[in-house]
């Protein structure tokens, strides 16, 4: 099981370009433009929803449900700011963070 805090720490500490979280695939970190799968299990629908819930406000989650997409800035541990884009992929949530 992935933790958003751990994933964002990895993204920040490695100076990665981005993070991709899609149901049915392991987490992917983008380093110097090259996507690399992290060692770990495929993300489940429940896990994807939980990962988003850990960083999104109620209003942001409502916007995702109503419009199928939401984009916002997430401030991580007062060290870094990330652009988060979540969108509905069929019945599941896909998340990309830069």
Kinemage of the C-alpha trace (Angstrom):
@kinemage 1
@onewidth
@group {chain A} dominant
@subgroup {mainchain}
@vectorlist {calphas} color= white
{ca unk a 1} P 0.000 0.000 0.000
{ca unk a 2} L 1.281 3.432 -0.959
{ca unk a 3} L 1.273 6.499 1.295
{ca unk a 4} L 0.865 9.909 -0.348
{ca unk a 5} L 3.269 11.380 2.193
{ca unk a 6} L 5.953 8.832 1.235
{ca unk a 7} L 5.320 9.308 -2.492
{ca unk a 8} L 5.546 13.097 -2.271
{ca unk a 9} L 8.683 12.854 -0.155
{ca unk a 10} L 10.241 10.636 -2.842
{ca unk a 11} L 9.140 13.037 -5.579
{ca unk a 12} L 10.627 16.009 -3.722
{ca unk a 13} L 13.849 14.381 -2.487
{ca unk a 14} L 14.690 12.826 -5.873
{ca unk a 15} L 13.971 16.037 -7.752
{ca unk a 16} L 11.593 14.077 -9.974
{ca unk a 17} L 9.537 15.667 -12.737
{ca unk a 18} L 6.301 13.984 -11.762
{ca unk a 19} L 4.318 11.164 -10.267
{ca unk a 20} L 1.573 9.148 -11.962
{ca unk a 21} L -0.992 7.117 -10.058
{ca unk a 22} L -3.410 5.049 -12.123
{ca unk a 23} L -5.566 2.126 -11.047
{ca unk a 24} L -4.233 -1.242 -12.147
{ca unk a 25} L -0.623 -0.033 -12.406
{ca unk a 26} L 2.139 0.517 -9.844
{ca unk a 27} L 3.052 4.112 -9.016
{ca unk a 28} L 5.243 5.717 -11.673
{ca unk a 29} L 7.831 8.390 -10.955
{ca unk a 30} L 9.145 10.510 -13.826
{ca unk a 31} L 12.879 11.246 -13.634
{ca unk a 32} L 14.456 13.424 -16.314
{ca unk a 33} L 11.459 12.811 -18.558
{ca unk a 34} L 11.639 9.016 -18.230
{ca unk a 35} L 8.769 7.206 -16.470
{ca unk a 36} L 9.935 4.517 -14.051
{ca unk a 37} L 7.604 2.138 -12.231
{ca unk a 38} L 8.168 1.929 -8.503
{ca unk a 39} L 8.548 -1.519 -7.015
{ca unk a 40} L 5.205 -2.337 -5.499
{ca unk a 41} L 1.711 -3.549 -6.169
{ca unk a 42} L -0.744 -2.129 -8.670
{ca unk a 43} L -2.919 0.648 -7.287
{ca unk a 44} L -6.442 -0.448 -6.381
{ca unk a 45} L -9.541 1.722 -6.913
{ca unk a 46} L -9.895 2.133 -3.143
{ca unk a 47} L -6.253 3.108 -2.747
{ca unk a 48} L -6.477 5.687 -5.528
{ca unk a 49} L -9.487 7.324 -3.874
{ca unk a 50} L -7.755 7.248 -0.484
{ca unk a 51} L -4.549 8.799 -1.881
{ca unk a 52} L -6.534 11.690 -3.353
{ca unk a 53} L -8.568 12.124 -0.187
{ca unk a 54} L -5.352 12.502 1.812
{ca unk a 55} L -4.414 15.708 -0.075
{ca unk a 56} L -7.641 17.141 -1.518
{ca unk a 57} L -10.227 19.251 0.260
{ca unk a 58} L -13.894 18.359 0.316
{ca unk a 59} L -14.535 21.078 -2.288
{ca unk a 60} L -11.849 19.683 -4.585
{ca unk a 61} L -13.245 16.140 -4.324
{ca unk a 62} L -16.742 17.471 -5.055
{ca unk a 63} L -15.426 19.286 -8.147
{ca unk a 64} L -13.895 16.014 -9.356
{ca unk a 65} L -17.224 14.194 -8.906
{ca unk a 66} L -19.193 16.959 -10.650
{ca unk a 67} L -16.808 17.770 -13.525
{ca unk a 68} L -14.675 14.655 -13.882
{ca unk a 69} L -11.440 16.600 -13.375
{ca unk a 70} L -9.858 18.847 -10.755
{ca unk a 71} L -6.533 20.649 -10.603
{ca unk a 72} L -5.050 22.329 -7.533
{ca unk a 73} L -1.813 23.262 -5.783
{ca unk a 74} L -0.803 21.110 -2.817
{ca unk a 75} L 1.755 22.441 -0.341
{ca unk a 76} L 3.888 19.584 0.995
{ca unk a 77} L 5.412 19.964 4.480
{ca unk a 78} L 6.098 23.661 3.827
{ca unk a 79} L 8.971 22.523 1.574
{ca unk a 80} L 7.482 22.171 -1.868
{ca unk a 81} L 4.357 22.935 -3.857
{ca unk a 82} L 2.963 20.456 -6.355
{ca unk a 83} L 0.369 20.791 -9.080
{ca unk a 84} L -2.113 17.959 -8.644
{ca unk a 85} L -4.420 16.928 -11.477
{ca unk a 86} L -6.998 14.258 -10.752
{ca unk a 87} L -9.472 12.963 -13.272
{ca unk a 88} L -12.038 10.239 -13.506
{ca unk a 89} L -10.922 7.282 -15.606
{ca unk a 90} L -14.090 5.248 -16.056
{ca unk a 91} L -15.156 4.739 -12.415
{ca unk a 92} L -11.668 5.271 -10.968
{ca unk a 93} L -9.507 8.250 -10.045
{ca unk a 94} L -6.229 8.856 -11.875
{ca unk a 95} L -3.759 11.289 -10.341
{ca unk a 96} L -0.797 13.107 -11.867
{ca unk a 97} L 1.434 15.318 -9.730
{ca unk a 98} L 4.119 17.723 -10.972
